[in-house]
Structure formats: C-alpha cells, structure tokens
Amino acid sequence: MKAPAQFTSIGGQAVIEGVMMRSPRFIAVAVRKPNQRILIRNKPFQGIAHRYPILKKPVLRGVVMLLESMIQGVEALSFSANVAAVEEEQSDGEELSTWAIVVSIGTAFVFGMGLFVALPHFLTAVLASSSDSGVTANSPLFHLVDGLLKMAILLAYVYLIALMKDIHRVFQYHGAEHKSIYAFEAGEELTVENARKHSPLHPRCGTSFLLFLVLISIVVFSILFPFLGLTKFSEQPFLNHAGMVLAKIGLMFPVAGLSYEFIKLCACHMDKPFFRAIIWPGMVLQRLTTRDPSDDQLEVALASLRQVLRAEKELDKKGAAEFEVDGLAELGLVAASVSEFPE
C-alpha cells in the first residue's frame, strides 16, 4: 500500500507489543498476540477542537493535543496490555472505564508534576538556603538552577527506565513507529523492506517534546517569576515555595503549547541546517527511548499505519470531509472495529 499524499498528519505511540497510529480522523492500535497474530482495533476520532475551533489556534492546539494524547495513550496501553496477555481462547482485551482513565491520567499527572516540578524546585530552595550565595526565588539564577535539576532528573529517569527489560521491547516498537512514519512521509510503499532502512529517530517525537518542554520552561520561569513578582505568595517560606510550585504547574500548560509549536516548526523545516541543529538535542535524547526494531515489530507498526490510512480513504470515498462520530453509521461505517491478521 502506497501512502496517499493528502494525509500529512500521522502520529503514533508505542504500546505493549504494539503500536498506536493516529490519523486526522482515526486511531488504530495494532498488537501482536501470544499466538503471533496481529490484532488491530480501529475507531474514529474527533477532537474537541472540531467543536470549538478556537482551540485550533497556535499554543492552544498544543495543550489540546497533549491532553488528548494522554487519554488516547492510556486507552491504547490498556488495550495492548490485555491483548498481549490473553491466550487464544480468551477475549481480546477490555476497555478501561471513563473513571479508570481519569484516575490513571490523574495519577500520572500528579507523579509527573511532583517529580519534574515540585522536587527540583524544593531541592533548589534547600540548596539556596544552605549556601552563602544569596540566591533567592527573586533571582533568575534560582529558576535556572531549578531548570538544570529538572533536566538532570528527566535524563536520569529516561536512562533508568531504558534499563528495564520490558521497556526495551516498548522502545523497539517506538523505533518501529518512527521508521513506518518515515516511509509514509517519503511516499514509499508501506513494506517492511522500505521501513527498515529509515532512522528510528524522528523530529516530532514525544521524547523531543519533553526535552524542549523542560528547556522552554527554564527560559519562561527565569523571566516570569522574578520580573512579574510571582515569588511572593506567603510570608511562610514553605507556603511561599508551595505557591510558586502551583504557579509553575499551571504555567506548564502554556509552556507545553509553546513546545508543541516549536517542535512543529522545526519538523517542517528539517531541510534547513539551522532547524536541524536546533532539534539535534531532542534527536540525541531519542537514542535512549528508541531501539532498532525487528521485522515482526515493523509488521505491527505498518499494520496499524495501513489501517488508519485505509479508514481515511474509505471515509473520503463516502464524501465525508467533515463528520460527526455519532453519525458514522449513516455512512455505513461502524463506530469501532477489530480485525485480526492473518485471517
């Protein structure tokens, strides 16, 4: 199957023994079952920005994309975990309930903000109070040190999880996702042979996004907090720092939007040396989160990619450039489908 030129927005995510691919209007998750068959779940997707066009504006769209990706990622991971674990005689996975998704995302959010926002801030506060440097939260240097600690924690976290055996296979599927998307973007036939030759590193990767999220937050916080007076929330030192942490958590959303725009801009101009140089640190970090996949892992990624492209093509045949998810039945398309290969 050759990649149709009209689809320019394809993203993905590695899951347990599989890959999720997302096109503008569909999401497919392909998972290798214990019996070596590939199970693919495909369903239509319509983002909240479809109903509220203002959310398509720069910066806002990045925040929306991040939140939607978190929800889709949790769903895909749940599906893949169930499918990868079941035997042939059992059912092919169960959906998480809405409540379970909310709890999972909430837990991940609290953990992430605690590890990458609260911990480096309070470590910086302890270092500043125990030294004679005179550095306080009113100084840009305080927030620079905070950012450097945040970067160190991120790198240590990624390095440590990369040592886990199970995560190694997920990182291989991450590489398979990137290689498949490269083949699609090159307009090549979506075969293992074509995908194999491409790099497992991609400029639009979520790993690069995280890196630049941290880097941009260092710049933003070093400017905003000292010069806008966001360092005076309470006379009590602990409460004052807690107030700053909460402010930083709130600002992480617009910073995420800026990071999204930055990655998008660089990815669109990778033919220019200047942008390749800027995105280079993110590509280096991806060496920790991607591994070269095997051919059978590439088969899974390509199966997921072909599925969303096939669904997009079928929907266009029915004349549905704009659609409502609830109205797909009227077009002869089911709300969700599951298929298994080989038949």
Residue, then its C-alpha position, 0 to 999 in steps of 0.5 A: m500500500k502506497a501512502p496517499a499524499q493528502f494525509t500529512s498528519i500521522g502520529g503514533q505511540a508505542v504500546i505493549e507489543g504494539v503500536m498506536m497510529r493516529s490519523p486526522r480522523f482515526i486511531a488504530v492500535a495494532v498488537r501482536k498476540p501470544n499466538q503471533r497474530i496481529l490484532i488491530r482495533n480501529k475507531p474514529f476520532q474527533g477532537i474537541a477542537h472540531r467543536y470549538p475551533i478556537l482551540k485550533k489556534p497556535v499554543l492552544r492546539g498544543v495543550v489540546m493535543l497533549l491532553e488528548s494524547m494522554i487519554q488516547g495513550v492510556e486507552a491504547l496501553s490498556f488495550s495492548a496490555n490485555v491483548a498481549a496477555v490473553e491466550e487464544e481462547q480468551s477475549d481480546g482485551e477490555e476497555l478501561s472505564t471513563w473513571a479508570i482513565v481519569v484516575s490513571i491520567g490523574t495519577a500520572f499527572v500528579f507523579g509527573m508534576g511532583l517529580f519534574v516540578a515540585l522536587p527540583h524546585f524544593l531541592t533548589a530552595v534547600l540548596a539556596s538556603s544552605s549556601d552563602s550565595g544569596v540566591t533567592a526565588n527573586s533571582p533568575l539564577f534560582h529558576l535556572v538552577d531549578g531548570l538544570l535539576k529538572m533536566a538532570i532528573l528527566l535524563a536520569y529517569v529516561y536512562l533508568i527506565a531504558l534499563m528495564k527489560d520490558i521497556h526495551r521491547v516498548f522502545q523497539y516498537h517506538g523505533a518501529e513507529h518512527k521508521s513506518i512514519y518515515a516511509f509514509e512521509a517519503g511516499e514509499e510503499l508501506t513494506v517492511e523492506n522500505a521501513r527498515k532502512h529509515s532512522p528510528l529517530h524522528p523530529r516530532c517525537g514525544t521524547s523531543f517534546l519533553l526535552f524542549l518542554v523542560l528547556i522552554s520552561i527554564v527560559v519562561f520561569s527565569i523571566l516570569f517569576p522574578f520580573l512579574g513578582l510571582t515569588k511572593f505568595s506567603e510570608q511562610p517560606f514553605l507556603n511561599h515555595a508551595g505557591m510558586v510550585l502551583a504557579k509553575i504547574g499551571l504555567m506548564f500548560p502554556v509552556a507545553g503549547l509553546s513546545y508543541e509549536f516549536i517542535k512543529l516548526c522545526a519538523c517542517h523545516m528539517d531541510k534547513p541546517f539551522f532547524r536541524a541543529i536546533i532539534w539535534p538535542g531532542m534527536v540525541l535524547q531519542r537514542l535512549t527511548t528508541r531501539d532498532p526494531s525487528d521485522d515482526q515489530l515493523e509488521v505491527a507498526l505498518a499494520s496499524l499505519r495501513q489501517v488508519l490510512r485505509a479508514e481515511k480513504e474509505l471515509d473520503k470515498k463516502g464524501a465525508a470531509e467533515f463528520e460527526v462520530d455519532g453519525l458514522a453509521e449513516l455512512g455505513l461505517v461502524a463506530a469501532s472495529v477489530s480485525e485480526f491478521p492473518e485471517 
